[in-house]
Amino acid sequence: MKKLIILTAILAGAHSLVFAQNVGIGTATPQQKLHIKGPARIDPIGASGDAVVNLYSGTVNDFGFINFYNQLSAITPSAMLGYNGLSNYSFWANGSSGVYLTTAGLGISNAAPLTKLHITGGQDAGFGVNQNGSLMLGLVNAGNLILDANEIMARSNGRKADLYLQNDSGNVMMCFNNEGIVHVGSSIGVGTISPAAKLHIVGGLDASLTSNGYMVMGNTTGANLVIDNNEIMARSNGDNAKLFLQADGGETEIGNGAGTFRFTEAGKLQQPSVTGTANLLPVAYGKVGSDGSRRSGTFFTSLKEGTGRYRITLLNENNMLNEEDQFTIMVTAYGFGEVFVSARISNATSFLVDVSEFKVSYVNNSFADACLPCSYSLGSLITSVPTGIAKDSGFSFMVYKN
């Protein structure tokens, strides 16, 4: 009888009530086997040790949860923390599972994390209200760093911000298949961890129409420039293209000292240390057949106007007649026979080439109507001065402009 009185007194002092096999602490109407109204505390048995709450499920296929309700009248929990046989430990919020803790790691929106922290889902990294990535470090209205599946972005209250990598630490190394990019101080190395210049590239291919050297600028399907360790090549979709140097700039110098060559803005090639301002670059050169056809060369067209007469039109000149004293034209005939070749500027864009054969008349019964330099006897008598007779002949030419 005394024991029953003591137990009743203890329960009354703790504001507890046993009601229909439910125990209430702080409430007279317990709704569960144990119903506590107010904070609860669990201490270890002794002065030290573990404070433990054990949850047991009926079988290995049953789960154990701690449910969280956001109001007294709620029927469905707003969040749950518990054991899930498929993903070990999980946390549910608003009716859907979001966080999973397994022996492999912590998964966020991922029931089977493959690493210590594995996040799937989220938003795109950007600057919009709903562009906060999958992970954010910092306050959204201040400086913050966001990450999604393929972006790392620094922001400042929704605006662009600088992204710092190893700013107060060592080098930055980015590798792929054991070949990478390293940032050492103010230099960048590609294929080397010890860059010797601001940009140092090691490895690559030969620069050609089909291989892309060490560096490509431009789309390979359009105009592009390819560079290797000893070539600079302009290409156009896999074909040859012009390489421009200082096209919209000043003069270009190649070499040093006595070996210096200078391309002037007027299109001249000079060797300043040797020839002063003399022009060493022909404005046109080529080879023309006896029929007037262009056989080879650059920057000209050719036309046969008559027997022994040919017109050469220069593509890049338009004031030859007024600048006649600036041009030097050299012509050499080729083919059979002894011929004389002359050239003279004809108009603003072209010059004429005349080819002639010298003939003389002389008296000799054995060699009548013969021509010099044919063999003749000591008795031959020349009866006229040499005359030029037009003759078709191929020739080569070169045009310089001072």
SVG drawing of the C-alpha trace seen along z (x, -y; Angstrom):
<svg xmlns="http://www.w3.org/2000/svg" viewBox="-8 -62 96 71">
<polyline fill="none" stroke="black" stroke-width="0.4" points="0.0,0.0 2.9,-2.4 4.5,-1.7 1.4,-2.6 1.0,-5.9 4.7,-6.8 4.3,-6.1 1.1,-8.2 2.9,-11.0 5.8,-10.9 3.6,-11.0 1.5,-13.8 4.6,-15.8 5.8,-15.5 2.5,-16.7 2.1,-13.3 -1.1,-11.3 -1.6,-7.7 -4.6,-7.7 -6.0,-4.6 -2.5,-3.1 -0.9,-6.4 1.5,-8.4 1.3,-12.1 4.0,-14.4 2.8,-18.0 -0.6,-17.1 -3.7,-15.4 -4.8,-14.0 -1.9,-12.1 -2.3,-11.2 0.4,-8.6 2.0,-6.0 4.3,-8.8 3.1,-12.4 5.4,-15.1 4.3,-18.8 7.3,-21.0 11.1,-20.5 12.5,-17.0 16.0,-16.0 17.9,-12.8 21.0,-12.4 23.5,-9.5 23.0,-7.0 26.1,-8.0 28.4,-11.1 29.7,-10.2 28.5,-8.0 26.2,-8.2 22.7,-9.6 20.8,-7.3 17.4,-7.1 16.8,-3.8 14.3,-3.3 13.4,0.3 11.6,1.3 9.6,4.6 11.7,6.2 14.6,5.4 12.1,4.1 10.5,1.7 11.6,-1.9 12.2,-4.1 11.4,-7.8 11.3,-10.9 8.4,-13.1 8.2,-16.9 4.8,-18.7 4.5,-22.4 1.3,-22.9 -0.6,-21.1 -3.5,-20.1 -1.3,-18.7 -2.0,-15.1 0.8,-14.7 4.4,-15.5 6.1,-18.4 9.5,-16.7 10.9,-13.4 14.2,-12.1 14.7,-8.4 16.0,-5.1 15.2,-4.0 16.3,-0.6 17.1,-1.8 19.3,-4.7 20.1,-4.2 19.3,-7.5 17.1,-10.2 15.5,-13.5 12.2,-14.4 10.8,-17.9 7.4,-19.0 6.5,-15.4 9.6,-14.7 12.9,-13.3 15.9,-15.6 18.9,-14.5 20.3,-10.9 23.1,-9.7 24.7,-6.4 28.0,-4.7 29.3,-6.3 28.5,-9.8 25.8,-12.5 23.4,-12.8 21.3,-15.9 18.4,-15.1 20.4,-11.9 19.5,-8.6 22.7,-6.9 25.6,-9.3 28.9,-8.2 31.2,-10.5 31.3,-12.2 29.0,-15.0 26.9,-14.3 24.4,-16.9 22.0,-16.5 19.3,-18.8 19.4,-22.5 19.3,-25.5 21.5,-26.9 24.2,-29.2 23.4,-32.7 22.2,-36.1 18.4,-35.6 16.2,-35.0 16.0,-31.3 19.6,-30.9 21.5,-30.0 23.1,-26.8 23.3,-23.6 25.5,-25.0 26.0,-28.6 28.7,-29.9 27.9,-33.3 24.9,-35.6 22.7,-35.9 22.6,-39.7 26.4,-40.1 29.5,-38.4 28.8,-34.7 30.1,-31.8 27.7,-29.4 28.2,-26.1 26.1,-24.0 26.9,-20.9 29.4,-22.7 29.9,-26.3 31.7,-28.1 30.5,-31.7 31.4,-34.5 28.6,-37.1 28.1,-40.2 24.4,-40.8 23.2,-39.5 25.9,-41.1 29.2,-40.0 32.2,-39.6 35.8,-38.6 36.6,-34.9 39.9,-34.2 41.7,-30.9 44.7,-30.3 44.9,-34.1 46.8,-33.7 48.3,-30.3 50.3,-28.3 50.1,-27.6 46.9,-26.8 47.2,-23.5 44.5,-22.2 45.2,-18.8 43.6,-16.5 45.1,-13.1 48.3,-14.1 48.7,-17.2 47.5,-20.4 47.6,-24.1 49.6,-25.6 49.5,-29.2 52.8,-30.0 53.0,-33.6 52.1,-35.7 52.9,-33.1 50.8,-30.3 52.3,-26.9 50.5,-24.5 52.1,-21.1 54.7,-22.3 54.8,-23.0 57.7,-25.4 56.7,-28.1 59.6,-30.2 57.5,-33.0 54.1,-34.7 52.6,-31.9 54.7,-28.8 53.3,-25.9 55.0,-22.5 53.8,-19.7 51.4,-19.9 51.3,-19.0 53.0,-20.2 51.3,-23.3 49.8,-22.2 46.6,-22.3 45.4,-19.2 47.0,-19.4 46.5,-22.2 50.0,-23.0 50.4,-24.2 47.8,-27.0 44.8,-27.8 43.1,-31.3 39.8,-31.2 37.4,-28.4 39.1,-25.6 36.1,-25.6 36.8,-29.3 39.7,-31.7 42.2,-30.7 45.9,-31.1 47.9,-28.0 51.2,-28.2 53.7,-25.4 57.3,-25.7 58.7,-27.0 55.8,-27.9 53.0,-30.5 50.4,-29.5 47.2,-31.2 44.4,-28.8 40.9,-28.9 38.8,-25.9 41.7,-23.5 43.0,-25.4 45.8,-27.9 45.2,-31.5 47.1,-34.8 49.1,-35.7 49.0,-39.4 51.7,-41.2 50.9,-44.7 48.2,-45.0 46.6,-47.9 49.8,-49.0 53.2,-50.5 56.4,-49.1 57.6,-45.5 61.2,-44.6 62.6,-41.1 66.1,-40.2 68.7,-42.2 71.8,-44.2 73.2,-43.6 70.6,-41.0 67.6,-43.3 64.9,-43.6 62.2,-46.2 58.7,-46.1 57.7,-49.7 54.1,-51.0 54.5,-51.7 55.0,-48.0 58.8,-48.2 61.3,-45.8 64.4,-47.5 67.7,-46.5 68.5,-49.6 72.0,-48.8 73.2,-47.8 71.3,-49.6 69.7,-52.6 66.3,-53.1 66.8,-50.9 63.8,-48.7 64.7,-45.0 61.2,-43.6 59.8,-43.3 56.3,-44.6 55.8,-41.9 57.7,-39.1 57.0,-36.3 57.5,-34.2 55.5,-34.6 55.3,-32.2 55.8,-33.2 52.0,-33.0 51.5,-35.6 50.3,-33.1 51.3,-33.6 53.5,-30.7 54.3,-31.7 54.8,-34.7 52.8,-37.1 50.7,-40.3 50.3,-40.6 48.4,-39.6 49.8,-39.2 48.5,-39.7 50.1,-39.2 49.2,-42.2 51.1,-41.3 54.2,-39.6 56.9,-40.1 54.8,-42.5 53.4,-41.7 51.5,-43.8 52.1,-43.2 49.5,-44.7 50.5,-45.1 47.6,-44.4 48.8,-46.6 49.9,-49.7 47.7,-52.5 50.1,-55.5 53.1,-54.0 53.2,-56.6 53.5,-59.5 56.0,-57.6 58.0,-56.3 61.3,-57.3 60.6,-55.1 60.4,-51.8 63.1,-49.5 62.1,-46.8 64.4,-43.9 63.4,-41.5 65.3,-38.4 64.2,-36.4 64.4,-32.7 64.1,-30.3 65.9,-29.8 67.8,-32.5 69.5,-35.7 66.9,-38.4 66.8,-41.8 64.2,-42.6 63.1,-46.0 60.4,-47.3 58.7,-50.6 55.9,-51.9 52.8,-52.3 50.1,-53.6 49.2,-53.9 49.0,-50.2 51.0,-48.4 54.2,-48.2 55.0,-46.8 57.7,-44.2 59.0,-44.1 61.1,-41.2 63.2,-41.7 65.7,-39.7 68.7,-41.5 69.2,-40.9 71.8,-42.3 72.2,-42.0 75.5,-40.9 76.8,-39.5 78.2,-36.0 77.3,-33.5 77.2,-30.6 75.2,-32.4 72.8,-34.7 69.9,-35.9 71.7,-34.4 71.5,-36.1 74.0,-37.0 75.4,-35.3 75.3,-32.5 78.6,-31.4 79.9,-33.3 83.1,-33.3 85.8,-36.0 84.6,-37.1 81.1,-38.1 80.2,-41.8 77.8,-43.5 75.5,-45.7 73.2,-47.2 73.1,-48.2 71.5,-45.7 67.7,-46.0 65.3,-44.6 62.5,-42.3 59.7,-41.5 59.8,-37.9 57.7,-35.9 59.7,-34.7 59.1,-33.8 60.6,-35.9 61.0,-36.4 60.7,-39.8 61.1,-41.5 59.7,-45.0 61.2,-47.0 59.8,-50.2 62.2,-52.6"/>
</svg>
